[in-house]
Amino acid sequence: MTTSHRSEDVADESNQKALEELARAIEWNGGQFALILARCNSASLQKGLVQTLQELCSVEIRQRVLEQSFKLLYGNLQTELGQNKPQALMIFGLESVSDLDQLLTAANQVREEFRKNFNFPLVLWVTDEVLQKLIRLAPDFYSWGTTVELAPR
């Protein structure tokens, strides 16, 4: 895919509306926990969308890419963030975590901790495969989320 095709996908009307929806969800949920699932299967499109989202959104969004060895979403993020909580946090790389099943199951088990201690919107960028695992392995955690669809034309 060339850069111009990626730009066209980012500028696509449905993706623009989805990005505006995502920006609103982040802004409206400032100061409280919200789980937002950004569904996108194209890594190259995702980069362009994130850049555009940062321009659209009035809230500063911190970004975190998960390593393959990441095991506990809540515990690791809580330790990393400490008292320095962001206005919003976007998580990338769930699809590359080696034990995604364990990570999702653990997130489901401590879902109340997210709500109690993460007073900011949490945006998880997910592929179709990750989303299906999330639905199956972490149904309670998933039920708190809003899904925004972003796709190439």
SERO-4910 file (N, C-alpha, C, O; in steps of 0.05 Angstrom, whole numbers):
BEGIN
 pado doro    nc1    nc2    nc3   cac1   cac2   cac3    cc1    cc2    cc3    oc1    oc2    oc3
  Met    A     17    -24      0      0      0      0     18     25      0     36     27     16
  Thr    A     12     43    -17     29     68    -19     19     88      1     -3     85     13
  Thr    A     35    108      5     28    129     24      2    143     16    -15    149     33
  Ser    A     -1    147    -11    -26    161    -20    -50    144    -13    -71    155     -6
  His    A    -48    117    -16    -71    100     -9    -77    102     21   -100    102     29
  Arg    A    -56    102     37    -61    105     66    -74    131     72    -92    132     88
  Ser    A    -65    152     59    -78    179     63   -107    179     55   -124    190     69
  Glu    A   -113    165     33   -140    163     24   -157    148     44   -180    155     49
  Asp    A   -146    126     55   -161    111     75   -166    127    100   -188    126    111
  Val    A   -146    142    109   -149    159    133   -170    180    127   -186    186    145
  Ala    A   -170    192    103   -188    213     96   -216    202     88   -235    218     85
  Asp    A   -219    176     85   -244    164     78   -266    174     97   -262    176    121
  Glu    A   -289    180     86   -311    192    102   -319    175    126   -323    186    148
  Ser    A   -321    149    122   -328    132    145   -307    132    166   -313    131    190
  Asn    A   -281    132    158   -260    133    178   -259    160    192   -253    162    216
  Gln    A   -265    181    177   -265    208    189   -287    209    211   -283    220    233
  Lys    A   -310    199    204   -332    198    224   -325    181    248   -331    189    271
  Ala    A   -312    159    243   -304    141    265   -283    155    283   -284    153    307
  Leu    A   -264    169    270   -244    184    285   -257    206    302   -249    211    325
  Glu    A   -276    220    291   -290    241    306   -305    228    329   -306    240    351
  Glu    A   -317    205    325   -331    191    347   -311    183    368   -317    185    392
  Leu    A   -288    173    360   -267    165    379   -257    189    395   -254    188    419
  Ala    A   -253    211    382   -244    236    395   -264    245    415   -258    253    438
  Arg    A   -290    245    407   -311    253    426   -312    235    450   -315    244    473
  Ala    A   -310    209    446   -311    190    468   -288    195    487   -292    193    512
  Ile    A   -265    201    477   -242    207    494   -247    233    510   -242    234    534
  Glu    A   -255    253    496   -260    279    509   -282    279    529   -279    290    551
  Trp    A   -304    266    522   -328    265    540   -322    249    566   -335    254    586
  Asn    A   -304    230    564   -298    213    587   -274    222    603   -263    206    619
  Gly    A   -265    246    598   -242    256    613   -248    256    643   -269    263    652
  Gly    A   -228    246    658   -231    246    687   -245    221    698   -249    219    722
  Gln    A   -253    203    680   -266    178    689   -257    155    671   -249    159    649
  Phe    A   -260    131    682   -252    107    666   -273    102    644   -297    103    648
  Ala    A   -262     97    620   -279     89    598   -261     70    581   -238     76    576
  Leu    A   -272     48    573   -258     29    556   -268     33    527   -292     31    521
  Ile    A   -250     40    509   -256     45    482   -240     26    465   -215     26    467
  Leu    A   -253     11    448   -239     -8    430   -238      3    402   -259      6    389
  Ala    A   -214      9    393   -211     19    365   -203     -5    348   -181    -16    350
  Arg    A   -222    -13    331   -219    -38    316   -207    -31    288   -220    -17    272
  Cys    A   -183    -41    283   -169    -35    258   -150    -58    253   -133    -65    270
  Asn    A   -151    -69    229   -134    -92    222   -109    -85    206    -93   -102    200
  Ser    A   -106    -60    199    -84    -51    183    -65    -33    200    -72    -12    209
  Ala    A    -40    -43    203    -21    -28    219    -14     -1    206    -10     19    220
  Ser    A    -11     -1    179     -4     24    166    -27     44    168    -22     68    172
  Leu    A    -52     35    165    -75     53    168    -76     63    197    -81     87    201
  Gln    A    -71     46    216    -72     53    244    -53     77    250    -61     95    264
  Lys    A    -29     77    239    -10     98    243    -22    125    234    -20    145    248
  Gly    A    -33    125    210    -45    150    199    -69    159    216    -72    183    220
  Leu    A    -85    140    224   -109    147    240   -101    159    267   -113    178    276
  Val    A    -80    147    280    -72    157    306    -61    186    303    -67    203    320
  Gln    A    -46    191    282    -36    218    278    -59    238    274    -59    259    286
  Thr    A    -79    230    258   -102    248    254   -118    251    280   -127    273    286
  Leu    A   -121    229    295   -135    230    321   -122    250    340   -136    266    353
  Gln    A    -95    249    341    -81    268    359    -87    297    351    -89    314    369
  Glu    A    -90    302    325    -97    329    316   -125    337    322   -131    360    329
  Leu    A   -144    317    321   -172    322    326   -179    326    355   -197    342    362
  Cys    A   -165    312    372   -172    310    400   -159    332    417   -135    338    414
  Ser    A   -174    345    434   -164    367    451   -150    355    476   -137    370    491
  Val    A   -152    330    480   -141    316    504   -114    305    496   -110    294    475
  Glu    A    -94    308    514    -68    295    509    -71    265    514    -79    256    535
  Ile    A    -63    250    493    -66    221    494    -38    209    495    -22    212    477
  Arg    A    -33    195    517     -7    180    519    -10    154    505    -31    142    504
  Gln    A     12    145    493     12    120    478     31    100    491     52    107    501
  Arg    A     23     74    489     39     52    500     37     28    481     15     19    475
  Val    A     60     19    472     61     -5    456     69    -28    474     90    -26    488
  Leu    A     54    -49    474     59    -72    491     81    -90    479     81    -95    455
  Glu    A     99   -100    496    119   -118    487    107   -146    486     85   -151    498
  Gln    A    120   -164    472    110   -191    469    108   -205    496     90   -223    499
  Ser    A    125   -198    515    125   -212    541    105   -200    561    104   -210    584
  Phe    A     90   -180    554     71   -167    572     51   -188    582     40   -203    566
  Lys    A     47   -189    608     29   -209    620      4   -199    633    -17   -211    631
  Leu    A      6   -176    647    -16   -165    663    -22   -137    654     -6   -119    660
  Leu    A    -44   -133    641    -50   -106    631    -53    -86    654    -40    -66    655
  Tyr    A    -71    -92    673    -75    -74    695    -50    -70    712    -41    -47    717
  Gly    A    -39    -92    722    -16    -90    740      8    -76    729     20    -59    742
  Asn    A     15    -82    704     38    -69    691     33    -40    686     50    -23    691
  Leu    A      9    -33    677      2     -5    672      1     11    698     11     33    699
  Gln    A    -10     -1    719    -12     13    745     16     19    755     21     41    765
  Thr    A     34      0    753     61      3    762     76     25    745     89     42    756
  Glu    A     73     23    719     85     42    701     75     71    706     91     90    707
  Leu    A     49     74    708     38    100    711     42    112    738     46    137    741
  Gly    A     41     96    759     43    106    786     22    127    792     -1    123    786
  Gln    A     31    150    802     13    172    807     10    191    783     -6    209    783
  Asn    A     26    185    763     27    202    739      6    193    718     14    182    697
  Lys    A    -19    196    724    -41    186    707    -44    205    683    -43    229    686
  Pro    A    -48    193    659    -52    210    635    -81    220    633    -98    211    648
  Gln    A    -85    238    614   -113    246    608   -127    224    593   -151    221    596
  Ala    A   -112    210    577   -122    187    562    -98    170    554    -76    179    552
  Leu    A   -103    144    551    -81    125    544    -90    107    522   -111     94    523
  Met    A    -73    105    501    -78     87    479    -58     64    481    -34     68    484
  Ile    A    -68     40    478    -52     16    480    -51      2    452    -71     -2    440
  Phe    A    -27     -3    443    -22    -17    418     -7    -43    423      5    -46    444
  Gly    A     -9    -61    404      7    -85    405     -5   -109    419      9   -129    424
  Leu    A    -31   -108    425    -43   -131    438    -40   -156    421    -36   -178    431
  Glu    A    -41   -153    395    -39   -176    377    -12   -189    378     -9   -212    369
  Ser    A      8   -176    388     35   -187    389     42   -199    416     64   -210    420
  Val    A     25   -196    436     30   -207    462     30   -238    460     11   -249    450
  Ser    A     51   -251    471     53   -280    467     32   -295    482     23   -316    472
  Asp    A     24   -286    506      3   -301    520    -21   -282    524    -29   -274    546
  Leu    A    -34   -276    501    -57   -257    501    -80   -269    517    -94   -254    531
  Asp    A    -84   -295    516   -106   -307    531   -103   -301    561   -122   -294    574
  Gln    A    -79   -304    572    -75   -299    600    -79   -269    606    -91   -262    626
  Leu    A    -68   -252    589    -71   -223    593   -101   -215    594   -109   -199    612
  Leu    A   -116   -225    576   -145   -218    575   -161   -230    598   -178   -216    609
  Thr    A   -155   -254    605   -168   -267    628   -162   -252    653   -180   -247    670
  Ala    A   -137   -244    657   -129   -229    681   -143   -202    682   -152   -193    703
  Ala    A   -145   -188    659   -158   -162    657   -187   -165    665   -198   -148    679
  Asn    A   -200   -186    657   -228   -191    664   -231   -195    694   -250   -186    706
  Gln    A   -212   -209    706   -214   -215    735   -210   -190    752   -221   -188    774
  Val    A   -195   -170    742   -190   -146    758   -204   -122    746   -195    -99    750
  Arg    A   -225   -126    731   -238   -104    716   -246    -81    734   -245    -58    726
  Glu    A   -255    -87    759   -263    -65    777   -239    -47    784   -243    -23    790
  Glu    A   -215    -58    784   -191    -42    790   -187    -21    769   -178      2    775
  Phe    A   -193    -27    744   -190     -7    723   -209     16    729   -201     39    728
  Arg    A   -234      9    735   -254     30    741   -246     47    765   -250     71    765
  Lys    A   -236     34    786   -229     48    811   -205     66    808   -204     87    820
  Asn    A   -185     56    793   -159     70    793   -150     83    767   -131     98    767
  Phe    A   -164     78    746   -157     91    720   -178    111    714   -198    105    701
  Asn    A   -174    136    723   -194    157    719   -189    171    692   -187    196    691
  Phe    A   -187    155    671   -181    166    645   -191    146    624   -193    122    630
  Pro    A   -197    154    600   -205    136    579   -181    118    571   -158    128    568
  Leu    A   -186     93    567   -166     73    559   -175     63    531   -196     51    528
  Val    A   -158     69    511   -165     61    484   -147     37    477   -123     39    476
  Leu    A   -160     14    471   -145     -9    463   -149    -12    432   -171    -15    423
  Trp    A   -126    -12    418   -128    -17    389   -128    -47    385   -109    -61    394
  Val    A   -148    -57    372   -152    -85    369   -157    -93    340   -168    -78    324
  Thr    A   -148   -117    334   -154   -129    308   -179   -146    312   -188   -150    334
  Asp    A   -189   -157    290   -213   -174    292   -207   -198    310   -223   -206    327
  Glu    A   -183   -210    307   -175   -233    323   -174   -226    352   -184   -241    369
  Val    A   -161   -204    359   -159   -196    387   -187   -190    399   -193   -197    421
  Leu    A   -204   -177    383   -231   -171    392   -247   -196    398   -261   -198    418
  Gln    A   -244   -216    381   -258   -242    386   -249   -255    411   -265   -266    427
  Lys    A   -222   -254    416   -212   -266    441   -221   -250    465   -228   -261    486
  Leu    A   -222   -223    463   -232   -206    484   -261   -213    491   -268   -215    515
  Ile    A   -277   -216    471   -305   -223    476   -308   -250    490   -324   -253    508
  Arg    A   -292   -269    481   -293   -296    492   -281   -299    519   -292   -312    537
  Leu    A   -257   -287    524   -242   -291    548   -246   -270    570   -241   -275    593
  Ala    A   -256   -247    562   -260   -225    581   -287   -212    576   -288   -187    571
  Pro    A   -308   -227    577   -335   -216    570   -344   -193    588   -357   -175    578
  Asp    A   -338   -195    613   -346   -173    631   -331   -147    626   -343   -126    625
  Phe    A   -305   -150    621   -288   -127    615   -298   -115    588   -301    -91    585
  Tyr    A   -302   -132    568   -311   -124    542   -337   -109    543   -342    -90    529
  Ser    A   -355   -118    561   -382   -106    562   -381    -76    570   -400    -62    566
  Trp    A   -359    -68    582   -356    -40    590   -347    -22    566   -348      2    568
  Gly    A   -339    -35    544   -327    -20    522   -346    -10    501   -369    -19    498
  Thr    A   -337      9    487   -349     20    463   -330     14    440   -307     19    442
  Thr    A   -341      2    419   -323     -5    396   -327     15    374   -349     22    366
  Val    A   -304     24    363   -304     42    340   -290     28    317   -268     19    320
  Glu    A   -304     25    295   -294     11    271   -278     29    253   -288     50    245
  Leu    A   -254     22    247   -237     37    228   -226     17    208   -214     -3    215
  Ala    A   -230     22    182   -223      3    162   -213     16    136   -222     38    129
  Pro    A   -196      2    122   -188     12     95   -212     10     76   -230     -6     79
  Arg    A   -212     28     56   -233     28     37   -233      3     20   -250      0      2
***
